[in-house]
Amino acid sequence: MNISIVGTGYVGLVTGTCFAELGVNVTCVDIDPLKINRLIYGALPLYEPNLGTMMNRNVEEGRLHFETDFAQGFSDVDYVFCTIDTEPDEDGSTNLAPIMNIAKTFGQRIFHYCTFVLKSTVPVGTATKVRQVIEDEIAQRGVDVDFDVVSNPDFLTEGNAIKDFMKPDRIVIGVETERGREAMQRLYRTILLHSNRYVIYTDTRTAEMIKYAATSMLATRVSFMNEIANLCEIVGADINVVRQGVGTDSRIGPKYIYPGCGYGGTLFPQDIKDLIKIGDSNNFDMQVLKAVDQVNVRQKRILFNKLKAHFGDSLKDKTIAMWGLSFKPETDDMREAPSIVTLDLLTEAGCDIRVYDPVAMNATKLRWGQVYCGIDMYDAVRGADALLLLTEWRQFRIPAWDRVKELMRNPLIIDGRNIYDAAELEAQGFTYHCIGR
């Protein structure tokens, strides 16, 4: 079995590497020669636990290959996975031109039955458009070649992607023919062997909608609990107890109801904007999702607002330390992260900023050259008037508080993820603020 993966971003590398780990012959194709060359020599362009080790092992054992030549990448394959990241156009709609170009190349290169698998997050109806593009290219060649277009959305979470692929909650397969369904059954047989995992077979449009709906539901839970947390502060309630009372309801459950300083990454923000745009283009107002997005935009300012409330209007020349820059632990991804908003606001206020993150400081150095990047978490708090926690990395959970207090100029902690114990910190002489209490 031979697979080509188009795109060596997050989804493409994880998908290709995991299929190779299962014994499949995989070729990852990308137009960026520098990126491909680095991958050949084992350099990952992103941080994901254990991915580099698995990738290099499969390269050495001859199951994982990297190419810039689409002709080579599409020759003699059974499946082509489109995993490229989609970007918005100027009007906010998803730019499908790169995907359609891949579909054209597919239509020009296939010589026997092959399955084109859309794993990129795309608007509802994209698989239908892709099929038409491929059919047109095959017709121009004047050949008789059969193929299927399948929607197989990814549900990978950064920091846990390998487990999500190998032991998924569910696999969603949107397919229009029995032959396409059988092809996908063969592909995923190893993962599903001796497993009770859900496989949901449906049409391509429904599969495309499932991805948007799932992402939007999770983001809605986060924004809703952030709203409740903010109200708890106003009325004098404790969000941690509220969360427990809500999460133990079997109809709701405990996941994605932890309040904080907002969600980030590309998954939640972009999928919500895409779904809002899909609604607008069909004359349907997605009012709930617009509110979810607005709440999250406001929530990303909450740590700065708390800092400003503590010190008053003037923050100029205050030294502010930040622990955590990535939008979540176990990733170097800062896209749409609350840290970006916080850094911009602190910079505008004239603060001296000191930061530390285990893996995400390179991007910070490029964008905020004046920010001091600490050698370690303790170096970052040296001389600080306040410490803001933005990402709940494990190493931040039980710090040596006596050392932190000794290094800081002013013992103020603002906890954006509610991971610390207020009584413990206050007993050690810290002023402590969190979300929702």
QUIMOKA-V366207 format. One record per residue. PHI is phi in whole degrees, 0 to 359 (NA if undefined). PSI is psi in whole degrees, 0 to 359 (NA if undefined). BURIAL is I if it has 16 or more other ideal C-beta (glycine too) atoms within 10 Angstrom, else O. Layout:
{{PHI:PSI:BURIAL} {PHI:PSI:BURIAL}}
This chain:
{{NA:129:O} {239:133:O} {233:140:I} {249:135:I} {249:118:I} {265:116:I} {108:127:I} {244:40:I} {277:201:I} {301:305:I} {294:318:I} {296:314:I} {292:318:I} {295:314:I} {297:312:I} {296:315:I} {295:319:I} {291:320:I} {297:320:I} {298:321:I} {299:332:I} {275:2:I} {102:3:O} {276:147:I} {277:116:I} {238:135:I} {240:121:I} {264:127:I} {244:134:I} {210:145:I} {281:349:O} {272:103:O} {295:326:O} {295:317:O} {297:316:I} {296:318:I} {298:319:O} {294:321:O} {294:321:I} {301:325:O} {266:12:O} {89:13:O} {264:115:O} {281:139:I} {276:4:O} {210:168:I} {253:123:I} {211:122:I} {308:129:O} {73:355:O} {292:318:I} {299:317:I} {298:314:O} {294:319:I} {298:311:I} {296:324:I} {297:317:O} {286:331:I} {294:313:I} {297:326:O} {271:4:O} {81:15:O} {259:345:I} {236:126:I} {230:158:I} {231:135:I} {220:151:I} {255:346:O} {270:110:O} {295:326:I} {300:318:O} {289:319:O} {292:333:I} {262:0:I} {279:131:O} {56:47:O} {246:157:I} {261:335:I} {218:140:I} {239:119:I} {262:126:I} {264:112:I} {236:13:I} {293:149:I} {288:134:O} {269:141:I} {243:149:O} {283:146:O} {285:179:O} {299:329:O} {275:3:O} {93:347:O} {283:159:O} {287:131:I} {279:107:O} {266:0:I} {304:315:O} {298:322:I} {292:319:I} {294:327:I} {294:321:O} {294:319:I} {299:320:I} {298:314:I} {299:319:I} {301:312:I} {296:332:I} {277:340:O} {251:338:I} {282:144:I} {233:357:O} {211:174:O} {305:133:O} {210:152:I} {252:122:I} {266:116:I} {250:117:I} {273:108:I} {254:344:I} {296:148:I} {282:118:I} {224:155:I} {301:154:I} {299:130:I} {103:355:O} {295:320:I} {301:322:I} {296:317:O} {294:320:I} {298:317:I} {302:317:I} {296:318:O} {299:315:I} {296:316:I} {301:319:O} {296:319:O} {293:319:I} {295:320:I} {297:321:O} {295:329:O} {283:340:O} {71:32:O} {244:164:O} {249:95:O} {232:130:O} {266:151:O} {201:167:I} {228:148:I} {249:125:I} {238:139:I} {261:118:I} {226:73:I} {299:149:I} {269:149:I} {231:39:I} {281:140:I} {248:131:O} {299:135:I} {94:345:I} {219:24:O} {291:321:I} {296:315:I} {297:319:O} {299:324:I} {285:313:I} {285:328:O} {229:68:O} {286:152:I} {296:319:O} {202:158:O} {240:123:I} {256:126:I} {231:112:I} {262:119:I} {214:150:I} {250:351:I} {227:158:O} {292:325:O} {296:319:O} {295:321:I} {297:316:O} {296:322:O} {298:318:I} {288:328:I} {298:317:O} {298:319:O} {295:318:I} {262:8:I} {302:319:O} {296:318:O} {294:325:I} {270:354:O} {298:129:O} {54:41:O} {225:148:O} {258:23:O} {297:147:O} {282:132:O} {242:120:O} {251:110:O} {264:132:O} {205:188:O} {277:168:O} {294:322:I} {294:320:I} {292:321:O} {298:318:I} {297:322:I} {288:325:I} {303:317:I} {299:312:I} {296:317:I} {295:319:O} {295:312:I} {299:315:I} {294:324:I} {297:316:O} {295:317:I} {296:324:I} {297:318:I} {298:317:I} {297:309:I} {296:323:I} {298:314:I} {291:329:I} {294:322:I} {297:315:I} {297:320:I} {298:316:I} {296:322:I} {291:324:O} {302:318:I} {299:321:I} {290:318:O} {266:354:O} {88:23:O} {264:168:O} {250:112:O} {296:330:I} {296:320:I} {286:322:O} {301:315:I} {300:318:I} {296:318:O} {295:325:O} {283:315:I} {292:335:I} {279:355:O} {287:119:O} {299:338:O} {283:344:O} {247:305:O} {84:167:O} {268:355:O} {275:145:O} {59:33:O} {235:26:I} {268:121:I} {288:158:I} {188:203:I} {262:25:I} {107:155:I} {266:158:I} {218:212:I} {77:189:I} {258:338:I} {295:298:I} {296:304:I} {300:314:I} {287:320:I} {295:322:I} {294:316:I} {297:320:I} {297:316:I} {291:323:I} {300:318:I} {293:321:I} {299:317:I} {298:313:O} {300:319:O} {290:345:O} {249:20:O} {58:39:O} {231:124:O} {272:112:O} {277:77:I} {295:319:O} {297:314:O} {291:326:I} {297:321:O} {292:320:O} {302:314:I} {295:317:I} {295:319:O} {299:318:I} {292:321:I} {301:316:O} {292:321:O} {295:331:I} {294:345:I} {267:358:I} {293:322:I} {292:320:I} {297:319:I} {296:321:O} {293:321:I} {297:316:I} {294:322:O} {295:326:O} {287:316:O} {265:351:I} {91:187:O} {294:331:O} {264:114:O} {250:3:I} {302:133:O} {71:4:O} {287:142:I} {265:117:I} {243:125:I} {262:146:I} {231:129:I} {255:118:I} {97:129:I} {234:324:I} {294:157:I} {289:343:I} {203:166:I} {293:162:I} {65:30:I} {207:156:I} {260:11:I} {282:117:I} {255:2:I} {299:127:O} {62:17:I} {288:147:I} {303:333:I} {298:328:I} {297:311:I} {299:315:I} {297:315:I} {298:317:I} {297:316:O} {294:319:I} {294:321:I} {296:314:O} {298:328:O} {280:355:I} {83:24:O} {279:154:I} {271:126:I} {243:133:I} {234:129:I} {229:158:I} {210:135:I} {214:140:I} {301:328:I} {224:352:I} {250:27:I} {271:341:I} {298:316:O} {296:326:I} {294:318:I} {298:324:O} {288:320:O} {270:324:O} {237:78:I} {298:335:O} {277:352:O} {279:136:I} {275:125:I} {260:116:I} {291:153:I} {293:322:O} {210:183:O} {296:329:I} {281:323:I} {300:325:O} {295:330:I} {269:0:I} {299:120:I} {74:14:O} {281:143:I} {274:343:I} {198:150:I} {242:124:I} {253:128:I} {260:122:I} {246:334:I} {228:130:I} {272:55:I} {303:148:I} {304:320:O} {291:347:O} {271:353:I} {283:324:O} {229:70:O} {286:167:I} {279:94:O} {295:329:I} {295:323:O} {290:319:O} {300:314:I} {296:322:I} {295:324:O} {280:329:I} {282:149:I} {283:323:O} {225:123:I} {279:70:I} {246:124:I} {243:128:I} {241:109:I} {264:107:I} {277:0:I} {230:7:I} {54:45:I} {259:353:O} {255:160:I} {265:118:O} {299:315:I} {297:319:O} {298:314:O} {291:319:I} {293:327:O} {294:334:O} {268:6:O} {94:10:O} {272:149:I} {268:127:O} {234:129:I} {234:143:I} {222:199:I} {255:119:I} {91:14:I} {222:NA:I}}
